[in-house]
Amino acid sequence: MKLTLALRGTYILALAALLTSTVFAEPIAMADSKLYGTEKIQTPIGIINLIDTYFDNDASKRLFDEMDYQRAAQAYIWSMPLVSSAIWRDRQNKAFGVKNPTDFVVLDTVKQKSGILTPNLTTPYIFNFSTLKSGPIQIDYPAGETAGGVLDFWQRPVVDLGLTGPDKGKGATYIVVGPEDDPSKYKKDGVYVVQSATNNILVALRLLSQDADYYGKFTSEYRMGSVGKELKPSHFIKNKDVKWLATPPRDIEYWQTLSDIIQDEPVREIDKGWMAMVAPLGIVKGKSFQPDDRLKKILLNGMKMGVSMAIYFDPLLANKIDPPLSPIRAFFVLNGSSLLPA
């Protein structure tokens, strides 16, 4: 009995000594750590204690949170094109009172154009957001001097329309099918059939003709609608001089939007790894987004780091422009903005 008590006492003293040596030891740099045994390690998330090759509860919690934080920062950068498209669609439709799937919004004033990134100040922009979930759409595109296109929600081109498209400005019929549809079902002579990688698409148009009457001619001839149904003229919402902003939010709405649009889209092969990355963040296809307070905090901090990484540019690039530019002007030039500050 006395031996057992003595052994217990020895064990307790040894454990106390071990813990004391860890607590009061000088921390070592992470680069110098062996990550086994007992170490006090200085890391980017503070000092963590390794005891007999195991992290204590405090270190484990902080490491777990850091994993989610890093996931959030990278997921923000990955998802920016997708979320930006969804936010643009939602805010534009609300600001301009879009009611029908074939409605277009015409941006031709500085106030209207200030809602989007890098617009040309002199050219009217004409935008429509459509969905292919219920089936493909057909576009009867008029002839003339235009530069248009269909983009998926990853902001990748599906097809050009007009002068830069296959119709070369002569006009044509286009059929745009969704990612899970079969394009071969719609092939016809004289019809351009293209497939989008997303159900949601953007139809973007610019009229380049100097003829003042061409706008009326183009809009009266343009037709768009579901394949197999009667195509009627689109409604072009014009002269609605409202102030709006399509910039993605920097709060929890960003992540809610990402979850919503993921529910609306098939998962591309290239994104399967990313879906595994965002699952611990509460973004899972087929499930509602309900982050707790811990996760909200991590998502917001991760998003801010993602924003910082996304807007970073190398100031040294400014010196490669002749004459050299100030950092702020270099940012706008190198990012293609026509709204360069004076």
C-alpha positions in Angstrom: 0.0 0.0 0.0 2.8 2.4 1.0 4.7 1.4 -2.2 1.6 2.2 -4.3 1.2 5.6 -2.7 4.8 6.3 -3.1 4.6 5.4 -6.8 1.6 7.6 -7.2 3.4 10.5 -5.5 6.4 10.0 -7.8 4.1 10.0 -10.8 2.3 13.1 -9.8 5.6 14.9 -9.1 7.0 13.8 -12.4 3.9 15.0 -14.2 3.9 18.3 -12.3 7.6 18.8 -13.2 6.8 18.0 -16.9 4.0 20.5 -17.0 6.0 23.1 -15.1 8.9 22.7 -17.5 6.5 23.3 -20.4 4.8 26.3 -19.0 8.0 28.1 -17.9 10.2 27.0 -20.8 11.3 29.6 -23.3 9.2 29.2 -26.5 11.0 28.0 -29.6 10.4 29.1 -33.2 8.1 26.9 -35.2 10.9 26.4 -37.7 13.1 24.9 -34.9 10.4 22.7 -33.4 10.5 18.9 -33.8 6.7 18.5 -33.2 7.2 15.6 -30.9 8.0 15.2 -27.2 7.4 18.2 -25.1 7.8 21.7 -26.6 6.6 25.2 -26.2 6.2 26.5 -29.7 5.8 30.1 -31.0 3.3 29.9 -34.0 1.3 32.5 -36.0 -1.6 31.8 -33.7 0.4 32.3 -30.5 2.3 29.9 -28.2 1.1 26.3 -28.2 2.1 23.6 -25.8 3.1 20.1 -27.0 3.1 17.6 -24.2 4.3 14.1 -24.9 3.6 14.7 -28.6 0.0 15.8 -27.8 -1.3 19.3 -27.9 -3.2 20.4 -24.9 -6.9 21.4 -25.1 -6.2 25.1 -25.6 -3.8 24.5 -28.5 -6.2 21.9 -30.1 -9.1 24.4 -30.0 -7.0 27.2 -31.5 -5.6 24.9 -34.2 -9.1 23.7 -35.1 -10.3 27.3 -35.4 -7.3 28.2 -37.5 -8.1 25.4 -40.0 -11.6 26.8 -40.5 -10.1 30.4 -40.7 -7.7 29.3 -43.5 -10.5 27.5 -45.3 -12.6 30.6 -45.2 -9.9 32.9 -46.6 -9.2 30.6 -49.5 -12.9 29.8 -50.1 -13.6 33.6 -50.4 -11.0 33.9 -53.2 -12.3 30.8 -55.0 -15.9 31.8 -54.8 -15.6 35.5 -55.6 -16.7 35.2 -59.3 -19.7 33.1 -58.4 -20.9 35.2 -55.5 -20.2 38.4 -57.4 -22.5 37.3 -60.3 -25.3 36.3 -57.9 -25.1 39.6 -55.9 -25.0 41.6 -59.2 -28.1 39.8 -60.4 -30.0 40.2 -57.2 -29.2 43.9 -56.7 -29.7 44.9 -60.3 -33.0 43.2 -60.5 -34.2 44.9 -57.3 -32.8 48.4 -58.2 -34.3 48.4 -61.7 -37.5 46.6 -61.1 -36.8 43.5 -63.2 -40.0 41.4 -63.4 -39.6 39.0 -66.3 -36.9 36.5 -67.3 -36.3 38.3 -70.6 -36.1 41.9 -69.2 -32.8 43.8 -69.9 -31.4 46.7 -67.9 -29.8 49.5 -69.8 -27.0 51.3 -68.0 -26.2 54.6 -69.8 -25.6 57.2 -67.1 -22.7 57.6 -64.8 -24.9 57.0 -61.7 -26.2 53.7 -63.2 -22.8 52.5 -64.3 -21.2 53.2 -60.9 -23.0 50.1 -59.7 -20.6 47.8 -61.6 -16.8 47.5 -61.8 -14.7 49.1 -64.6 -17.5 50.4 -67.0 -16.6 52.5 -70.0 -18.1 56.0 -69.4 -19.3 56.5 -73.0 -20.9 53.2 -74.0 -24.3 52.0 -72.9 -24.3 48.5 -71.3 -27.3 46.2 -71.5 -27.6 43.3 -69.1 -30.0 40.3 -68.6 -29.7 37.5 -66.1 -31.4 34.2 -67.0 -31.6 30.7 -65.7 -31.4 27.4 -67.6 -32.8 25.2 -64.8 -36.1 24.8 -66.5 -34.6 24.3 -70.0 -32.5 26.0 -72.7 -33.1 29.5 -74.0 -33.1 30.6 -77.6 -31.7 34.0 -78.7 -32.6 35.5 -82.0 -29.9 38.0 -82.4 -30.2 40.9 -84.8 -27.6 41.9 -87.3 -25.5 45.0 -86.8 -22.5 46.5 -85.0 -22.7 45.1 -81.5 -20.3 43.3 -79.1 -22.2 41.0 -76.8 -21.8 37.7 -75.1 -23.2 35.1 -72.8 -21.2 34.3 -69.6 -21.7 31.7 -67.0 -21.8 32.6 -63.3 -18.1 31.9 -62.9 -17.8 34.8 -65.3 -16.4 32.7 -68.1 -17.5 33.2 -71.7 -20.0 30.8 -73.1 -20.3 32.4 -76.5 -19.7 35.8 -78.1 -22.6 37.6 -79.9 -22.3 40.1 -82.7 -19.1 41.2 -84.3 -16.9 39.0 -82.2 -19.2 36.0 -82.3 -19.7 33.3 -84.9 -22.4 35.4 -86.6 -19.8 38.1 -87.3 -22.4 40.9 -87.0 -24.8 39.3 -89.5 -27.2 38.1 -86.8 -28.1 34.5 -86.0 -30.1 32.2 -83.7 -28.4 30.8 -80.6 -29.5 28.1 -78.2 -27.9 28.1 -74.8 -28.3 24.8 -72.8 -27.6 24.1 -69.2 -24.7 22.1 -67.7 -26.8 18.9 -67.2 -28.5 19.1 -70.6 -27.5 17.4 -73.9 -26.6 20.0 -76.6 -27.0 17.5 -79.4 -30.8 17.5 -78.9 -31.0 21.0 -80.2 -28.6 21.0 -83.1 -30.1 22.5 -86.3 -28.7 23.9 -89.5 -27.9 27.6 -89.0 -28.3 27.5 -85.3 -25.4 27.9 -82.9 -25.8 25.6 -79.9 -23.6 26.3 -76.9 -23.5 24.9 -73.3 -23.1 26.8 -70.1 -21.2 25.4 -67.1 -23.8 26.9 -64.8 -27.6 27.1 -64.8 -27.5 30.9 -64.2 -26.1 33.0 -67.0 -25.5 36.7 -67.9 -26.4 38.0 -71.3 -24.3 41.2 -71.8 -24.7 43.5 -74.8 -23.0 46.7 -76.1 -24.3 48.5 -79.2 -21.4 50.0 -81.2 -23.3 51.5 -84.1 -23.0 55.3 -84.6 -26.5 55.3 -86.1 -28.9 57.0 -83.6 -31.8 54.8 -84.8 -30.0 51.5 -84.3 -30.9 51.1 -80.7 -34.6 51.1 -81.6 -34.0 48.7 -84.5 -32.0 46.3 -82.4 -34.3 46.2 -79.4 -37.4 45.7 -81.6 -35.8 42.8 -83.4 -34.1 41.0 -80.5 -36.0 37.9 -79.3 -35.2 35.6 -76.4 -37.2 32.9 -74.5 -37.6 29.2 -73.9 -36.8 26.8 -76.7 -40.0 25.6 -78.4 -42.1 28.5 -77.2 -43.1 31.7 -79.0 -40.3 34.3 -78.6 -41.5 37.7 -77.8 -39.7 41.1 -77.7 -37.7 41.7 -74.6 -38.4 44.7 -72.3 -35.5 47.0 -72.1 -35.6 49.0 -68.8 -34.2 52.4 -69.6 -34.0 55.9 -68.2 -34.2 54.7 -64.6 -31.4 56.8 -63.1 -31.0 54.9 -59.8 -28.0 54.6 -57.5 -27.1 51.0 -56.8 -24.0 48.8 -56.0 -23.2 45.3 -57.2 -20.1 45.0 -55.0 -20.3 41.8 -52.9 -21.0 42.3 -49.2 -18.4 42.0 -46.5 -20.6 40.4 -43.9 -22.3 37.1 -43.4 -24.6 37.8 -46.4 -21.6 36.8 -48.6 -21.5 33.3 -47.2 -25.3 33.0 -47.3 -25.2 33.9 -51.0 -22.5 31.4 -51.6 -24.6 28.7 -50.0 -27.7 29.7 -51.9 -26.0 29.7 -55.3 -24.4 26.3 -54.6 -27.8 24.9 -54.0 -28.8 26.2 -57.5 -25.8 24.8 -59.4 -24.4 21.4 -60.2 -20.9 20.8 -58.7 -18.2 21.0 -61.4 -15.6 18.3 -61.4 -13.0 21.0 -60.7 -14.9 22.2 -57.6 -15.3 18.8 -55.8 -12.2 19.5 -53.6 -13.6 23.0 -52.8 -16.9 21.5 -51.7 -15.0 19.4 -49.2 -13.2 22.6 -48.1 -16.4 24.6 -47.4 -18.3 21.8 -45.8 -16.8 22.4 -42.3 -17.8 26.0 -42.8 -21.5 25.0 -42.9 -21.8 25.3 -46.7 -23.1 21.9 -48.0 -25.2 21.2 -51.0 -28.6 20.1 -50.0 -28.4 21.7 -46.5 -29.4 25.1 -45.2 -26.7 27.5 -44.0 -26.9 27.9 -40.2 -23.6 29.0 -38.8 -23.2 29.3 -35.0 -21.5 32.3 -33.3 -18.1 30.7 -33.4 -18.4 29.9 -37.1 -19.8 33.4 -38.0 -16.7 35.0 -36.3 -14.3 32.8 -38.2 -16.1 33.3 -41.6 -16.0 37.1 -41.2 -12.4 37.2 -40.2 -11.5 34.7 -43.0 -13.4 36.8 -45.5 -11.4 39.9 -44.5 -8.2 38.1 -45.0 -9.5 36.8 -48.4 -10.4 40.4 -49.4 -7.0 41.6 -48.4 -5.3 38.9 -50.5 -7.7 39.5 -53.5 -7.0 43.2 -53.7 -3.2 42.9 -53.1 -0.9 44.0 -55.9 2.8 44.3 -56.0 3.8 48.0 -55.8 6.9 47.2 -57.8 4.7 46.7 -60.9 3.9 50.5 -60.8 7.5 51.1 -61.8 7.1 49.0 -65.0 4.6 51.6 -66.4 6.1 54.6 -68.1 5.8 57.1 -66.6 5.7 55.4 -63.1 2.4 55.6 -61.4 1.5 56.2 -57.8 0.3 52.9 -56.0 -3.4 53.9 -56.1 -3.3 54.7 -59.8 -1.3 51.6 -60.5 -3.9 49.5 -58.8 -6.7 50.9 -61.1 -4.6 50.6 -64.3 -3.3 47.1 -63.6 -6.8 46.0 -62.8 -8.2 47.4 -66.0 -10.4 50.1 -64.6 -11.6 52.9 -66.9 -12.7 54.8 -63.8 -9.2 55.9 -63.0 -9.1 58.6 -60.2 -7.6 61.9 -61.2 
